[in-house]
Amino acid sequence: MSLNKKQGKREEPEQSNRFEHFITVCGDKLMEGDKEYRFISFNIPDLHNKEDVMFFEETCAWRWPDEYEIADALESIRQIGGRATRLYTLSVRRPGETHPVHVEGPGQFNEEGFRVIDKVLQIAEQKGIRIIFPLLDSTKWWGGVEDYAAFRGKESVTIHQRPDSARSRFWTDRQLIEDFKKTIEYTLNRRNVYTGECYKDCKAILLWETGNELCCPPEWTHEIAGYIKSMDPNHLVMDGFFATKVRPESVEEPFVDVVTTHHYPSLNPDFIGDVRVSREMVRGRKPYIVGELGFETNGKVRELLDYVIQEGISGAMVWSLRSHKREGGFYWHSEPDSFGRFRSYHWPGFPSGEDYYEASLLKLVRQKAFEIAGVPEPPLEKPLPPTLLPIEDITAISWRGSAGAAAYDIERADSETGPWQVIGWNVSDAQVEYGPLFYDTTAKIGKRYFYRVIAKNAAGQSEPSNLAASPIVDCQAIVDELKDWSQVYSFRGPVVLETAQARRMKEDGSRVKGAAGGELLYRTEGAICRCVLETYFEKNISDFAFFFSKDGVSFAKAKSRRTVYDPGDPVYGYFIPVKYELTLVPQGSRWFRIVFRTDAQIGRIRIYYR
C-alpha cells in the first residue's frame, strides 16, 4: 500500500546566509564585522547530549540527539529571535558509569559524540545561530573536575569548592591540567565531518568558555585561557568562573576577552543588583554576558532584560530550553534548585507550563531578543507539517512535532484518500511527558483507519502530515495519566493527586500518591482483557493488591507480573520504577480495583477492554 511520505523538512538557507565574520571585541562590545553583536536567548544544555531519556522502561537516561532533535532546538531559537545559544559542557565519564559521554579518559574521546557536535555546528550555521561552547564542568551532573581527577586515581574535589577556602588538586596538579589540555587540543583541532573545517576555524562558535561555574584560581584561568588563545586566534575566550558578580581578576586577565555571571534566587534574590555592580566593573573594558538566569517571576526577568538592553550589556540567556524528541512530545527536565517548580521551557509555550509562566516568558524573551538586535519583532511563522509516526495501537498515537506549533488537529479516514474527519482538536504535544500523545477513543473494533496530523499556531496551520495506517482495532482502553480524577470511578482512603518531585519519577508530572489502604476503582464499557500500571517506590517494593469484578459487588483477587526498571543513578535520587501487568483476567470483568499496601505512586494506568 502506498502512503504519502511528506516529511515537512524546512529548506536550508542558501550559502550566502552563512556567517561572514568571527565575533570580535571593541572595548566592552562584541562586534560582528563593523556592527555591534548583541543577543537575548536561551541556554540549551542538552543540545549535544540528551540527559533526559525518561521513558518508563528505559534504565539509562542518556543518549545522543539525532539530526531532527538538533534542528528542532536550533529552529526554536531562530524563531524566538535568539542569535546565540549556550550548550552545556563536554560530558566526562564518571566512575562506574557506561552512558555515552564525549571524554572517555585522558586523551580518549568518543567519535560518535563529537560527530553530534559536528552536526550541531553545521545546523547552527545554516540557521544563523552562534554557539557558546563551555569546555569543563565543576559540578556532578555531566562529569568534569572530579572525574578528571578520578581518571588518575587522585583525590576528587568538593562541588563548588571555593579557591579561597582550599585549593583543589585539579587546579594545581600538573598531570590533571595536562589531561584537560588534551581535551582542549582535541576539541579545537577537531575537523567537522560535515563541513570539513576545524572547530577553531568555525564561525558558528561565538566563543570558548573555560567552563561552567568553575571555582578556579586566577592562575589556572590565565594558563588555560592562554593555551586556548595559543591554538585558536580566531575565537574569543570567556572566563567560566562561578560568580554572581564579576571577579576583578577576570577583568584584568589579558587572555580573557569576555566575562559572565549566573543568577538564580538561591544565589542572591537581588540579581539585578549583582548585574549592576558587574556592569559598572567592566564598563568600557570588556564585554559582559549574563550567562544564566532563571527560576524567577516574569516581572523580575523583564526588569533584568530591560537593564541588559539599556546598559549596553552584550547578551543574556535564560535557563533553559528543551527540544522535541524523536518519539513525539518534548524532553522534560525539572530543576532541583527551584524546588521542582520550574521545568525546562518548550517553544512556543503550553498550558502544561502555566505554573512557571512558560508561554508569557517565551513571549517576553522573543520580544526582547528582537529589541536588543534593533529590528522589529516579526509575526510568527505558521508551522511546517509534523511527521506522524507508525501506529501500532490506536491508543498510542504520536508524531514528531513542528517547531513553533502550539497545538495539533488529528484527522482520521477509512481510506488513504479520505474523506477526513477531525477526531482530536487543539491537542498539545506538551501535555504528556514520556508517553503517547493521543489515542482514538471513537475507533470501532474490527476496523482499520488512516490518520494524519495538522500543526497550528496563531499564524495559521500547516499542510497535513504524512499518513499512517493503524492495524485492525482489537480493543479500546482507559488510558489514565492521572492529571485529575475524571477517569476514576471512585477512590477512597489515603490517596491524593501529586505533582511534586517529577524528576524522581521519570519526569512524570501528574501521579496518584497513596499509602496502605488507599484504593482506586475503575469501570469499563466492555470486558477487560489486560491492565498495565506504571508505578514508583522510593525504597522497598511492596506489591499492590489487584481485584476484578463482573458486577462491582463481588471481587476476585488477581495475580500480576512485576518488572523493575531500577536506573541505579544516585545523582537525582530516582524512585524505583515498577511495571505491573495483569493478563489473566476473569472472563466478563468490567471492574478493576487497585489497593495500596505501602507508600507508592502511580503514574499511568492502562486498562484494555473489548
Steps between C-alpha positions, in 0.01 A plus 500: 500500500637842408488775763585867469863542617511878546738574790469877525872586496582870497723607211848596616616860448718575200878511536487882502315491834793336677720698739756734345682606816633368827374692801759750623533755782508879494523642851203355691314401184479183297530570129388315187704669232441872549165451681441444869384146582248458784249230586236376743429130485486167687752245615446159337710280729415169331554616142789255459415225753156404630485441875121468526406175325232427757284237335363275772678183390831675422769452765756737342398865479772590248528479122628703207246730330417439136492758222127566542542584869800726440323683215180537706689659790691746280192579291322590824781743587478648150126556531544655846751743351795376702816556299701274731457212740718334761532126529626320809854373540672201346371197690763293684497134605405466867632200698293187451273649232464388140267755341620695194746783573740711297813447714567134576834552677821704475543560127217257418196639317174359371480537123122463489461774761721741311314424178191623685681827571604510133133486407410766760751741348391423143132564574576802718678667211217414262250663735716799592547405867833548680610247764658581836713195576603431865771236533503382864245448777568529871174333604389138515231505232699422183838406640790740518760614752447209738514249219822625342650439846333159523655393168838522671388357833551834671301679765170631370388854576203647676215629287530879467806503726617858539866565419535732801394224740713219361686446177367188329750266344356541152593867470867445591585139414716505186385161378131594526558835332681325215215248471251784463726668246476180291124551490543863395752408230279224360189720500655807339675293233205272436408496130124505446402195292208691344662837420866402468624785719667484841310631800762773543404623152122471550317832506191339651691485830450836668767441766666240718406506869762349731221314678171508682490651849866429570648579841851534363785727610602784265828323422315204349282730289811683377664176390194341339375815325852560371522143376173540307626827349829338396315249282202706389550870423158518331271458800442694818543342844253550786592429860267232637568592864193449720388849598192708561730804483789518256834399651746794484782267390290399198477862389877539530589168334648573154401161354132541603294693246151468650365465855179341621278456806219260597187598691237304694297586811688236699828684433371852565137617465631845401660390176424837341732655756774248418470570128521876561821457700648277231405736219671794666810291566545413131361814336734609224733208571350165396178358358268348759247218453240393755562132434216350702190640670187327612246369751350846543176682430460648155494848652854459633617340176356795305677745732832325446462474122403867479812588698714285268361684197520850647849469647675352199563152642589266215258218571283301741374144496212348696535148643387286313327374181446137393408363156247258364607137518498259211234273654256792527450765766781687674793428725427603858733608778389604848742732676602381850622847599152643439342250741344323203281795402684602183551259215659530158329744264343383174443734207247664449362435850215276614234473772712226662753772589250736660648454851828655385354755255634319195298657218534857626872455573565374147301789357704742713835354395401512133399865532829590670711290262390708204515822701865451596581416136345831396243352261118491515351184645369305199171310499509133590549253216240233447641157583626243256323163476576261785608141435252236611676194642398140419186392687504162670208570732220758470544571874859615437521755214799736487673734256818699470400853581563810293699786657267783594180294489266578788254216439402227255185365339481125439298379203377150415362332190392153391727520194818685415307728265249614764256649572672627815334550836656700785508277809741706713491881527777722632695209645819606681818299457624641832225347711647151549866481594621158380200317361283494189345834407151392393264206486194451288207447736242468220669231288283193440625152576563300183577804282823644361560875464729758342623801697672832438590801717493877440712745703358838603597828662382860496644550150302217342519128442734267316431270214399152620770261613582175333237225540522203735276196500388322815479124540153351531359627828459215750427691823433837660657632818492731795834682495522700822792743537359588844490875445161502673233256621292514182563140389487338844163351599571556870786529749530483875751498781843666495532585130570848356600650166870588498718724281811562715844344442430406139872448433513210744203335325628492140387863453138383536330821606160356600458198722295348779681473832363240740566322826390164644122463471452750219286378208419589139204346315443501123199390293523424127249490215590141410677190621853573628775303325815641663631781721837675523611731784813716519586556866779638720645399837754707692673203663337167581255352250178365646264381228155644453197276538285473186139385470252449213121481505215440254236687699689744723388308810695175512875540436761232436869557571725485193864413438735743327843492338747751645796651311749731672690765299747629758710780342761474774597869472571667837534852358129589502375244753265328257211291630489138381270456195291183517262381229208270581327301226178304548398267219312219675175690535179312598270489198243779487671722761415868469623629835866537603610587854851606603594489870816659643694291752770759573611848399518508121404710198327411174583695185296335225224238488388324182194275508427324170152365434285360220 
